[in-house]
Amino acid sequence: MQQSTRRMHALLSLLCLVPLLVACGGGQQTPPTSSTSSASSATQPTVAPAQPTVAPAQPTVPPASPSPVSTATPLPEPNQGKVNPGYLEFGVVEHLYYTDRERVLQLTKNAGFDWVRQQVVWQDIEDPVNKIYGWEELDRIVEAVYASGRKLLVNIVRSPTAYSASNGLPNDPQTLANFVGLMTERYKGKIQAYEIWNEPNLAHETGGTIRPEDVGRYVELLKLAYTTIKAGDPNALVLAAASSSSGVTNPSIALSDAEFYKAMYTYNGGEVRDYFDIQAVHPGGAANPPDTFWPDSPSYIEGCQPAPNRCWNDDSTHYFRHVEDVRRWMEQYGMSGKKVWITEYGWATPNNTPGYEFGNHVSITQQAEYITGAISRVYENYPYVSNLFLWNMNFAVLWGEKDNPDHEQASFGILNPDWSPRPAFLGVQSLLAQIKQKQGR
């Protein structure tokens, strides 16, 4: 596959992310590939949001000039020694394709993140018709993350057209197993975790329609992927994909996450418990502060009329604390032995993307308060969560290059289009340093 074609696909994959589905006054929205960026929630509470408890530290921002990508294999830094160390870790979602990844990763390290989550678009790497694999750019990403001392979670999505006309779940799950088998052989010890698919309760992610009886397709895919990854790299962790935080059930749009998790956990007597290590979760946030929860929040916010798809506060799926619902379902269906990783969470700020108007009710200062509040909440109250990945680090830079710095994905970022830190970067940097000090690391 030609490099220019792969670059075009990588950039187009960003454009294909659609807003998250939510049940707001009975209205429906088409959700995005990224569940956090599609948070369909948001309301301004009547109580003032808590101020950050930490004084932000100034980050060391690397120089603007790009650094050459090293292909050497460095010795691992200490934090690469154990994949699942037993204390809460912190990650961030990044886009490292065709960008100044050395600079992004230096900022990642400066902020205190332990992990990077990178989405890998399967169809951009494998060309089944011509039997060609284009690994080169992913090789550079994996080596760069490894050299930075961060650990890497990859999220594999989108089948090649030869395996699925809609680029949804492959018709034959063995084709994905073959692909991840090649990945584990190629990147053993350098990719520490694999998240199999993204939000498979959404119709556009699975192939066009989704019903409870279709969930077994995903379980069969996960089973083969898990078995293959463990055979190639027994130390790698395998994550069951996060469902989109959606209260909508419509075969052409989505299956509510409550129905999805029930169907997944009860399929073939609950056999899925033997085929994943960690359950990924994507709690929404919209404009709701992280400590609020439906139905306890206000029924409206200033400037937001209580009409369908306007207030994003009439269902639990619009709240960060929806992770508590998912944990309850895990316990109900016998999955309480599994830990949770929050692989996307965050808050949008003012943007120009339809479906993400909740971001217009969150200032950049409130974004910092909500993100640090969510981290503190997880650290203090959710012992079953062992990792959480903020959405996102550098998408504002990418959208700035495309001359749309007000895109919703950019608004979720903790960097500005010119690489300067937002208040959220500074707040996270200071808070993670404090938590790590308490953890003794």
C-alpha positions in Angstrom: 0.0 0.0 0.0 1.5 3.3 -1.0 2.4 5.7 1.9 0.3 8.5 0.5 -2.7 6.3 0.5 -2.2 5.2 4.0 -1.7 8.8 5.1 -4.9 9.8 3.4 -6.8 7.0 5.2 -5.3 7.9 8.5 -6.5 11.5 8.2 -9.8 10.4 6.9 -10.3 8.1 9.8 -10.3 11.2 12.1 -13.0 12.8 10.0 -15.2 9.7 10.3 -15.7 10.0 14.1 -19.3 10.8 14.8 -21.0 12.1 18.0 -22.0 9.7 20.8 -25.5 8.5 21.0 -27.5 9.5 24.0 -31.1 9.3 25.2 -32.1 12.9 25.6 -35.8 13.6 25.6 -36.2 10.7 23.2 -34.0 12.3 20.6 -31.2 10.4 18.8 -27.8 11.4 17.5 -25.4 9.5 15.4 -22.4 8.6 17.5 -18.6 8.9 16.7 -15.8 6.4 16.7 -14.7 8.0 19.9 -17.1 7.6 22.7 -15.7 10.4 24.9 -15.7 12.9 22.1 -19.2 11.9 21.5 -20.4 12.6 25.0 -24.0 13.4 24.6 -24.4 15.0 27.9 -24.2 18.4 29.5 -25.8 20.6 31.9 -24.7 23.5 34.0 -25.3 22.6 37.6 -26.8 25.0 40.1 -23.8 24.5 42.4 -20.5 26.0 41.5 -18.0 23.3 40.3 -15.2 22.6 42.7 -11.9 24.5 42.1 -8.9 22.4 41.3 -7.2 21.3 44.5 -3.7 21.6 43.0 -1.7 24.5 41.8 -0.8 24.0 38.2 2.9 23.5 37.4 4.4 24.9 34.2 5.2 22.2 31.7 8.4 22.0 29.8 7.3 22.4 26.2 9.7 20.9 23.7 10.9 23.0 20.8 8.9 23.3 17.7 11.4 21.8 15.3 10.7 18.1 14.7 13.2 15.5 15.8 14.2 12.5 13.7 12.5 9.3 14.6 14.8 6.8 16.2 14.6 3.2 14.9 16.9 1.9 17.6 15.6 -0.3 20.4 16.3 1.4 23.7 16.5 -0.2 27.1 13.1 0.0 28.8 12.6 2.7 31.4 11.4 1.5 34.9 7.7 2.1 34.3 7.8 -0.3 31.4 8.7 -3.2 33.7 5.3 -4.3 34.8 2.2 -4.1 32.6 -0.4 -4.1 35.4 1.4 -2.9 38.5 -1.5 -2.9 41.0 -1.9 0.8 41.4 -3.9 3.3 39.4 -2.1 4.4 36.2 -2.9 7.2 33.8 -3.0 7.3 30.0 -3.9 9.7 27.2 -5.4 9.2 23.8 -3.0 10.5 21.0 -2.8 10.6 17.3 0.8 9.8 16.4 0.5 9.2 12.7 2.3 11.7 10.4 3.0 14.2 13.1 5.8 15.4 15.3 5.4 12.4 17.5 8.7 13.0 19.4 7.2 16.3 20.6 3.9 14.8 21.5 5.6 12.1 23.5 7.8 14.5 25.3 4.7 16.4 26.4 3.1 13.1 27.4 6.1 12.4 29.7 6.1 16.0 31.0 2.4 15.7 32.0 3.0 12.5 33.9 1.0 10.0 31.8 2.1 6.4 32.0 0.3 5.1 28.9 -0.5 6.1 25.4 -3.6 4.9 23.5 -3.3 4.9 19.7 -6.1 3.8 17.4 -4.9 1.4 14.7 -7.1 1.3 11.5 -6.8 -2.3 10.3 -7.8 -1.4 6.7 -5.0 1.1 6.4 -2.4 -1.6 7.1 -3.6 -4.8 5.4 -4.5 -5.0 1.7 -5.9 -8.6 1.5 -6.5 -8.4 -2.3 -2.9 -7.7 -3.1 -1.5 -9.4 0.0 0.4 -6.3 1.1 1.0 -5.0 4.6 2.0 -1.4 5.3 3.6 -1.5 8.7 6.2 1.3 8.3 4.4 4.2 10.1 3.1 1.9 12.9 6.7 0.6 13.3 7.8 4.2 13.9 5.0 4.9 16.4 5.6 1.7 18.4 9.4 2.4 18.6 8.8 6.1 19.5 6.4 5.2 22.3 8.8 2.6 23.6 11.8 4.9 23.5 9.8 7.5 25.5 9.3 5.0 28.3 5.5 5.0 28.0 3.4 1.9 27.7 1.2 1.4 24.6 -2.5 0.4 24.3 -3.6 -0.1 20.7 -7.3 0.1 19.7 -7.9 -2.0 16.6 -10.8 -0.9 14.4 -12.3 -1.1 10.8 -11.9 -4.2 8.7 -10.5 -4.0 5.2 -13.2 -3.9 2.6 -12.4 -7.4 1.4 -13.4 -8.7 4.9 -16.4 -6.4 5.4 -18.1 -4.3 2.8 -19.0 -1.8 5.4 -15.6 -1.9 7.2 -17.4 -3.2 10.3 -16.8 -6.4 12.1 -15.1 -8.9 9.7 -17.4 -11.6 8.2 -14.8 -14.2 9.3 -13.4 -13.5 12.8 -10.3 -15.5 12.0 -9.1 -12.7 9.7 -8.7 -10.4 12.7 -7.1 -13.1 14.6 -4.5 -13.5 11.8 -3.9 -9.8 11.9 -3.3 -9.5 15.6 -1.2 -12.6 15.4 1.1 -10.7 13.1 1.1 -7.7 15.4 2.1 -9.7 18.5 4.9 -11.4 16.6 6.1 -8.0 15.3 5.7 -5.9 18.5 6.0 -8.4 21.3 7.0 -6.6 24.5 6.4 -3.1 22.9 2.6 -3.2 22.7 1.5 -3.9 26.2 -2.3 -4.0 25.6 -4.8 -4.5 22.9 -8.4 -3.2 22.9 -10.4 -5.2 20.4 -12.7 -2.9 18.4 -14.4 0.4 19.4 -17.9 0.8 20.7 -19.4 -2.3 19.1 -22.9 -1.4 20.3 -23.0 1.2 17.5 -24.4 0.1 14.1 -21.8 1.9 12.0 -19.0 0.2 14.0 -20.3 -3.3 13.5 -21.6 -3.3 9.9 -24.8 -1.3 9.6 -27.3 -2.8 12.1 -27.1 -4.0 15.7 -29.5 -6.1 17.7 -29.0 -8.1 21.0 -28.6 -11.3 19.0 -25.7 -9.7 17.0 -23.6 -9.3 20.1 -22.4 -12.9 19.9 -20.5 -11.9 16.7 -18.4 -9.6 18.8 -17.8 -12.2 21.5 -16.6 -14.7 18.9 -14.3 -12.1 17.4 -12.9 -11.3 20.9 -12.4 -15.0 21.7 -10.2 -15.6 18.7 -8.3 -12.4 19.1 -7.6 -13.1 22.8 -6.4 -16.6 22.1 -4.1 -15.5 19.4 -2.6 -12.6 21.3 -2.0 -14.7 24.4 -0.3 -17.3 22.2 2.1 -14.7 20.7 2.6 -12.6 23.8 1.3 -14.1 27.1 2.1 -10.8 29.0 0.0 -8.6 26.8 -3.4 -7.5 28.2 -6.5 -7.9 26.1 -9.4 -5.5 26.6 -13.1 -6.1 25.8 -14.2 -3.0 23.9 -16.0 -0.2 25.6 -19.6 0.2 24.7 -20.7 3.7 23.7 -22.5 5.3 26.6 -25.9 5.3 24.9 -29.4 4.9 26.1 -30.6 4.5 22.5 -31.8 1.2 21.1 -32.6 1.3 17.3 -31.2 -1.4 15.0 -29.9 1.1 12.5 -28.2 3.3 15.1 -27.3 1.6 18.3 -28.0 -0.9 21.1 -28.1 0.7 24.5 -25.0 -0.1 26.5 -27.2 -1.7 29.2 -28.5 -4.2 26.6 -25.1 -4.6 25.0 -23.3 -5.6 28.2 -26.1 -7.9 29.2 -25.9 -9.7 25.9 -22.1 -9.9 25.9 -21.9 -11.2 29.5 -24.7 -13.8 29.1 -23.7 -15.1 25.6 -23.1 -18.9 25.7 -23.4 -19.0 29.5 -21.0 -16.0 30.1 -18.1 -17.7 28.4 -16.6 -14.3 27.5 -15.2 -14.1 31.0 -12.4 -16.4 29.8 -11.5 -14.2 26.9 -10.6 -10.8 28.2 -8.4 -9.4 31.0 -9.9 -5.9 31.3 -13.2 -4.3 30.6 -12.9 -0.9 28.7 -15.5 1.7 29.6 -16.3 5.1 27.9 -18.3 7.2 30.3 -19.8 10.3 28.9 -19.5 13.7 30.5 -21.1 16.3 28.3 -21.3 19.5 30.4 -22.1 17.7 33.6 -19.4 17.9 36.3 -17.8 14.6 37.3 -19.4 14.3 40.7 -23.0 14.8 39.5 -25.3 12.0 38.5 -28.7 11.5 37.0 -31.4 12.1 38.3 -29.8 14.3 41.0 -28.6 17.0 38.6 -30.6 20.1 37.7 -33.2 19.8 35.0 -31.8 22.6 32.9 -28.7 24.8 32.6 -28.5 28.5 31.8 -28.9 29.1 28.1 -30.1 25.6 27.5 -33.8 24.9 27.0 -35.1 21.5 28.3 -35.9 20.2 24.8 -34.7 17.0 23.1 -31.0 16.8 22.5 -30.4 20.2 24.2 -29.6 19.6 27.8 -28.0 16.2 27.9 -28.9 15.6 31.6 -32.0 13.4 31.4 -30.2 10.0 31.4 -27.4 8.4 33.3 -25.4 7.8 30.1 -24.7 11.6 29.9 -22.6 11.5 33.1 -19.0 10.5 34.0 -20.4 8.5 36.9 -22.1 6.2 34.4 -19.0 4.0 35.0 -20.8 3.0 38.2 -23.7 1.5 36.2 -21.3 -0.5 34.1 -19.5 -1.9 37.2 -22.9 -2.8 38.6 -23.7 -4.8 35.5 -20.3 -6.5 35.6 -21.1 -7.6 39.1 -24.7 -8.6 38.2 -23.5 -10.9 35.4 -20.5 -12.5 37.1 -17.7 -10.3 35.8 -16.6 -8.7 39.0 -13.2 -10.4 38.9 -12.2 -8.1 36.0 -10.8 -4.7 36.4 -12.0 -1.6 34.5 -10.0 0.7 32.3 -11.6 4.0 31.3 -10.1 4.2 27.8 -11.8 7.5 26.9 -13.1 10.3 29.1 -13.1 14.1 28.8 -15.0 17.3 28.3 -15.5 19.3 25.2 -15.3 23.1 25.2 -16.9 25.5 22.7 -16.8 24.1 19.2 -18.4 24.3 15.8 -19.5 20.7 15.3 -23.2 19.8 15.3 -24.1 17.3 18.0 -21.5 18.6 20.4 -23.2 21.8 21.5 -22.8 20.7 25.1 -19.2 21.9 24.8 -20.5 25.4 24.5 -21.5 25.3 28.1 -17.9 24.3 29.3 -15.1 26.9 29.5 -11.5 25.9 29.3 -11.2 26.6 33.0 -14.1 24.3 33.8 -12.6 21.6 31.5 -9.6 21.6 33.7 -11.7 21.4 36.9 -13.9 18.6 35.5 -10.9 16.5 34.3 -9.0 16.8 37.5 -12.2 16.2 39.4 -12.8 12.9 37.5 -9.2 11.8 38.1 -9.6 12.5 41.8 -12.9 10.7 41.9 -11.5 7.5 40.3 -8.5 7.6 42.6 -10.6 8.0 45.8 -13.7 6.0 45.0 -13.2 3.4 42.2 -10.8 0.7 43.4 -12.0 -1.5 40.4 -10.5 1.0 37.9 -6.8 0.5 37.4 -6.2 2.8 34.4 -7.9 5.8 32.8 -7.1 7.4 29.4 -7.9 11.1 28.8 -9.4 12.1 25.5 -7.2 13.7 24.1 -3.7 15.1 23.9 -3.0 16.6 20.4 -6.0 16.6 18.2 -6.2 20.4 18.3 -2.8 20.5 16.6 -4.1 18.2 13.9 -7.3 20.1 13.3 -5.4 23.4 13.4 -3.3 22.1 10.5 -6.6 21.4 8.7 -7.8 25.0 9.4 -10.6 23.9 11.7 -9.2 24.5 15.2 -12.8 24.7 16.5 -13.7 21.1 15.6 -15.1 19.1 18.5 -12.1 16.8 18.6 -9.9 19.8 19.0 -12.1 21.1 21.8 -11.6 18.0 23.8 -7.8 18.4 23.7 -5.5 19.6 26.4 -3.1 21.3 24.0 -4.0 24.3 21.8 -3.4 24.3 18.0 -0.1 26.0 18.5 1.1 23.3 21.0 0.7 25.5 24.0 -0.8 23.9 27.1 -4.4 24.5 28.1 -5.3 24.8 31.8 -6.3 21.1 31.7 -2.8 20.1 30.8 -1.4 22.1 33.7 -4.0 20.8 36.2 -3.4 17.2 35.1 0.3 17.6 35.3 0.2 18.9 38.9 -2.5 16.4 40.1 -0.7 13.3 38.7 2.5 14.4 40.4 0.7 14.6 43.7 -1.0 11.2 43.3 2.2 9.5 42.2 3.9 10.9 45.2 1.2 9.3 47.4 1.6 6.1 45.5 5.3 6.1 46.2 6.5 6.3 42.7 
